[in-house]
Amino acid sequence: MPVLLYHKVQDVPGEIAPAAFREQIAALHAEGWRTITMTALLEAFARGDVPEHTVAINVDDGLRDVVRTIVPALQAVGYAATVYAVPGRVGNGLHMTWQELAEVQAAGMEVGNHTMDHLDLVTLPTDQVGWQIREADRLLRSELPVPPATIAFPFGSSDERALRVVRELGYRLARVTKLGCAAPRDDPLRVPIVMSVKDGDSTAAVLRAVRRCER
């Protein structure tokens, strides 16, 4: 199954323009693609099920363009996504507030853990690795109506120390940034992406990427 990753969708040079994002979502919808959250993906894989013609859309970092641009575009075609938030940056002006994250959940999106400060976990002392994951989990649970069920590692970077904490907290799915198609047989704590969409990537390139996982 394809996991499609986005970060910023903003009308500024070097970022995906809102019009381009809307075009990509409309094209997926026109081809009959359905969407699935990462928790629903985990549940499907646990049953040995791979839903056909389905893509998991992920949006990392929790920037304000999620609530301004991304969610409305997804809602327009009945799509859902998983948004990975960085609690240490919530409400700093660039990132969504807790209220906005709650609104994202109310709109049918999933909000997951992207660690406290978006640092490369493998470069940190062991106590900081644990704190980055646990403190983010604590805040997401205390501030949002729906607790996080999945995690995405910043920069796709993790090691056994991070995985141990993730397991202790009860997370059963972690997403990385290695390229590939997600499958039930794979390690659910190292779920890959099929593409990290960047400025300049065409709608055709996005469609080609997700189609690869149906072969």
Helices and strands as residue ranges (DSSP letters): E 3-6, H 18-30, E 34-35, H 38-46, E 54-61, H 65-65, I 66-70, H 71-75, E 82-85, G 87-89, H 98-106, E 110-113, G 121-123, H 126-143, E 151-152, G 154-156, H 160-168, E 174-179, E 191-193, E 195-196, H 203-212
